[in-house]
Amino acid sequence: MAGAAAFALAGCSTKFKRYNGPEVTRVVVNKGERKMYLLHHDKVLRAYRVDLGFAPDGHKQFEGDGRTPEGRYFIDRRNPRSNFHLSLGISYPNDRDRAFAEAQGKPPGGDIFIHGGPRRGKDRGGPDWTAGCISINNKQMEKVYSMVREGTPIDIHP
């Protein structure tokens, strides 16, 4: 049994890219520019063009509004078996987001991620196609997935 587990883990370790460079200390997304930056303190390590939610203007407020959140959040989970090619969870909604939505009598939504393209034959449908997530191409997502750790702050600007 231990041998099978070791074999399975060995298979997983070669599936994902390894990153040995400077730590990504912050992720910055500029929605207006459609750019995401991975930073080590103030130095940009990588920059990527992104797609956003299908209604990208403004801060996400409610489930189904198609907006990408704005503000400071954190990478709070990793999903190698995502419905999209790898994904990194963003800590939306925070307490303020939940309180605002509750005051309006609506759910705030959730499951906001940085992810690659859709799996299982789904179509992107053009730019800004997500339900509120941040999307990059699959090859880029593999690199980002290897570089960004849970707990990394992400600042999303208009």
C-alpha positions in Angstrom: 0.0 0.0 0.0 2.8 2.4 0.9 4.5 1.6 -2.4 1.4 2.4 -4.3 1.0 5.7 -2.5 4.7 6.6 -3.2 4.2 5.7 -6.8 1.1 7.9 -7.0 2.8 10.8 -5.4 5.8 10.4 -7.7 3.4 10.7 -10.6 1.9 13.9 -9.2 5.3 15.5 -8.6 6.2 15.3 -12.3 2.8 16.5 -13.4 3.2 20.1 -12.0 6.0 22.4 -12.9 8.5 23.3 -10.1 9.5 26.9 -9.4 12.7 27.8 -7.7 12.9 31.5 -8.2 12.1 34.5 -5.9 9.0 34.1 -3.8 5.8 35.7 -5.2 4.9 38.0 -2.4 1.8 39.6 -4.0 -0.4 39.3 -7.1 -1.8 42.4 -8.6 -4.6 42.5 -11.2 -5.4 45.6 -13.1 -8.9 45.0 -14.6 -8.8 48.0 -16.9 -5.6 46.9 -18.4 -6.6 43.2 -18.4 -3.2 42.5 -16.8 -2.1 40.3 -13.9 1.3 40.8 -12.3 3.2 38.4 -10.0 5.5 40.4 -7.8 8.4 39.7 -5.4 8.0 42.8 -3.2 8.1 45.7 -5.8 9.7 43.7 -8.6 7.5 42.3 -11.4 8.4 38.6 -11.9 5.8 37.9 -14.6 2.9 39.7 -16.3 0.0 38.1 -18.0 -3.0 39.2 -20.1 -6.2 38.1 -18.4 -9.9 37.6 -19.1 -12.4 38.6 -16.5 -16.1 38.1 -15.6 -18.6 38.7 -18.4 -19.6 42.0 -16.8 -16.2 43.2 -15.7 -16.9 46.9 -14.7 -17.3 47.4 -11.0 -16.8 45.3 -7.9 -18.5 41.9 -7.6 -21.5 42.3 -5.3 -23.9 39.4 -5.9 -24.0 35.9 -7.1 -24.5 35.8 -10.9 -23.5 39.5 -11.5 -20.6 38.4 -13.8 -18.2 40.9 -12.1 -14.7 40.2 -10.9 -14.1 41.4 -7.3 -12.0 44.5 -6.5 -9.9 45.0 -3.4 -7.5 43.0 -1.3 -8.0 39.3 -1.0 -5.8 36.2 -0.5 -5.1 33.0 -2.4 -6.9 30.6 -0.1 -6.8 27.2 -1.9 -5.3 25.3 -4.8 -7.3 22.9 -7.0 -5.4 20.6 -9.3 -8.7 18.9 -10.4 -10.6 22.1 -11.3 -13.2 22.2 -14.0 -10.8 24.7 -15.5 -7.1 23.9 -16.2 -5.8 24.3 -12.6 -7.1 26.9 -10.3 -6.1 29.1 -7.3 -8.9 30.2 -5.1 -9.4 33.8 -4.1 -10.9 34.6 -0.7 -14.0 36.4 -2.0 -16.4 37.0 -0.3 -14.9 38.6 2.8 -16.9 39.8 5.8 -17.7 43.2 4.2 -18.8 41.6 0.9 -21.1 39.2 2.8 -22.6 42.0 4.9 -23.3 44.2 1.9 -25.0 41.4 0.0 -27.0 40.3 3.0 -28.2 43.9 3.5 -29.5 43.8 -0.1 -31.2 40.4 0.5 -28.9 38.7 -2.0 -26.2 36.0 -1.9 -22.7 37.4 -2.5 -21.5 34.5 -4.7 -18.2 32.8 -4.3 -15.9 30.3 -5.9 -13.8 33.0 -7.5 -10.5 31.7 -8.9 -7.5 32.4 -11.1 -7.7 29.6 -13.6 -6.9 28.3 -17.0 -9.2 27.4 -19.8 -12.3 25.2 -19.5 -12.2 21.5 -19.5 -14.7 19.0 -20.9 -15.5 20.7 -24.2 -16.7 23.9 -22.7 -16.1 27.0 -24.8 -14.7 30.3 -23.6 -17.1 32.3 -25.7 -14.8 35.2 -26.3 -13.0 37.7 -24.0 -14.3 38.3 -20.4 -16.1 35.0 -20.5 -15.9 33.9 -16.8 -18.6 34.2 -14.1 -16.3 36.5 -12.2 -12.9 34.7 -12.2 -9.6 35.7 -13.6 -8.5 33.5 -16.6 -5.2 33.0 -18.4 -4.2 30.3 -20.9 -3.3 26.8 -19.7 0.4 27.0 -20.2 0.5 30.3 -18.2 -1.7 28.8 -15.5 0.8 25.9 -15.0 3.5 28.5 -14.4 1.4 30.6 -12.1 0.2 27.5 -10.2 3.8 26.6 -9.5 4.8 30.1 -8.4 1.9 31.3 -6.2 1.3 29.8 -2.7 -1.7 29.8 -0.4 -1.8 33.0 1.7 -0.4 35.2 -1.0 -2.2 38.6 -1.1 -4.0 39.5 -4.3 -4.9 43.1 -5.0 -7.5 43.6 -7.7 -7.9 47.1 -9.0 -10.5 48.6 -11.4 
